[in-house]
Amino acid sequence: MAVTLEQAQQVGYTCLKALLRFAFMVANNLVAIPSYVLYLIMLQPLRMLDSKSFWYIEGVLFKWLLAMVASWGWWAGYTVVEWGDDVKALSEDEAMVLVNHQATGDVCTLMMCLQDKGTVVRQMMWLMDHIFKYTNFGIVSLIHGDFFIRQGRAHRDQQLVLLKEHLEKYYRSRDRKWIVLFPEGGFLRKRRETSQAFAKKNNLPFLQHVTLPRLGATQVILKTLVAPQENGTPAGRDTVLKESKSKGLQWVIDTTIAYPKGDPIDIQTWILGYRQPTVTHVHYRIFPVKDVPAEPEALTHWLYQRFIEKEDLLTHFYETGAFPPLQGQTKAISREMTLNNLWLVGIQSLAFLSGGMWYCIFQYFYHCLF
């Protein structure tokens, strides 16, 4: 089939745009990430004198870095529409966010849609695969206090012990509010076949759009961060809670990400922008943590039910293009998430100005010394 001139021009334009976007992303990383690190090095005396103020400033810088990542997708026309419960009201409370995992773009989508959720985006802790530690953003997550988890049965028990220790050491000392994890333990396309085989063997529902979640990290988070209750909820967090004035983990936010036609966005698309403008849909459902069972068997059943519900939500979305209404609603209500372009430009400008400033400082000292 012959390629028309118009098609050739379109391909050329897409390739040029992708090349320019990639160059901008590289430049963005080269100025923003070193600047983040250098600012925090300069602020180490403040960390010793006033740790709370130091982590507040770090959180602001962290939010700006996530906004830069969000801007790459936003300016490519990748937007978000939100459904279900309004989670903004929980931005000052502690919550565990459970998310289905389809592709690398899931993280970018969350970075975008959480930008307008008050202060929580700078007070979040992320659980992510350990391979992320070796990416360009790994040093940022390491400083921020995110947890890198190794997948696989051979590492599971050790990783859960390390997660508990990490939460006890960093979660409340750095005033974290939300903790984000992907309980499926991997991408849908990689885990679906194994999950379906496990479901068949154990007489569990057949899932196509999600996989059965793993219990380990969820259980450790609940045991470590939920405040002791009179009704017998497991204790063991008393010291951590007394040191902070926290009420403990109060909510579970069940988050379901849906892409049109089930075609997820990956990080390459997010950066290069070669895909047509796409609306990603994010559904929230809030559960009080007091309604979440503590016993392993009951918790496993509860967690499975959440992902069975996700399957129903996604099936409905792929058939109708919308999520179903919440209980008590006659019509589902959606909210278009927006970012302020002027604010994004301001943050990007600050990053490049900071990069230029640090370059001049290093040049000055280099010439003084040599």
HUJO-V553601 format. One record per backbone hydrogen bond with DSSP energy under -0.5 kcal/mol. NH is the residue of the N-H (numbers start at 1). CO is the residue of the C=O. If there is no record, write none. Layout:
nh = {NH:NH}
co = {CO:CO}
This chain:
nh = {4:8:9:10:11:12:13:14:15:16:17:18:19:20:21:22:23:24:25:26:27:28:29:30:31:32:33:34:35:36:37:38:39:40:41:42:43:44:47:48:49:50:54:55:56:57:58:59:60:61:62:63:64:65:66:67:68:69:70:71:72:73:74:75:76:77:78:79:79:80:81:82:83:84:85:87:90:91:93:95:96:97:97:98:98:99:99:100:102:105:106:107:108:109:110:111:112:113:114:115:117:120:121:122:123:125:127:128:128:130:132:133:134:135:138:141:142:143:144:145:146:147:149:149:155:156:157:159:160:161:162:163:164:165:166:167:168:169:170:171:171:172:174:175:176:177:178:179:180:181:183:185:188:190:191:192:195:196:197:198:199:200:201:202:203:204:207:214:219:220:221:222:223:224:225:226:229:232:241:242:243:244:246:249:250:251:252:253:254:254:255:255:256:257:258:262:263:264:270:271:272:273:278:280:280:281:282:283:284:285:287:289:291:292:293:299:300:301:302:303:304:305:306:307:308:309:310:311:312:313:314:315:316:317:318:319:320:321:329:335:337:337:341:344:345:346:347:348:349:350:351:352:353:354:355:356:357:358:359:360:361:362:363:364:365:366:367:368:369:370}
co = {2:4:5:6:7:8:9:10:11:12:13:14:15:16:17:18:19:20:21:22:23:24:25:26:27:28:29:29:31:32:33:34:35:36:37:38:39:41:43:44:45:46:50:51:52:53:54:55:56:57:58:59:60:61:62:63:64:65:66:67:68:69:70:71:73:74:73:77:278:337:280:335:282:333:284:85:87:88:90:177:251:95:179:96:253:97:181:255:100:265:103:104:104:105:106:107:108:109:110:112:114:117:118:119:120:178:180:126:147:149:129:130:131:132:135:137:138:139:140:141:141:126:128:147:152:152:153:155:156:157:158:159:160:161:162:163:164:165:166:166:167:167:170:172:171:123:123:95:125:97:181:182:101:187:187:188:191:192:193:194:195:196:197:198:200:199:205:183:215:216:217:218:219:220:221:222:233:229:237:238:239:240:241:225:94:94:287:96:252:285:98:253:283:255:281:259:260:262:266:267:268:269:77:79:278:258:81:256:83:254:252:250:288:289:291:295:296:297:298:299:300:301:302:303:304:305:306:307:308:309:310:311:312:313:314:315:316:317:326:82:80:335:339:340:341:342:343:344:345:346:347:348:349:350:351:352:353:354:355:356:357:358:359:360:361:362:363:364:365:366}
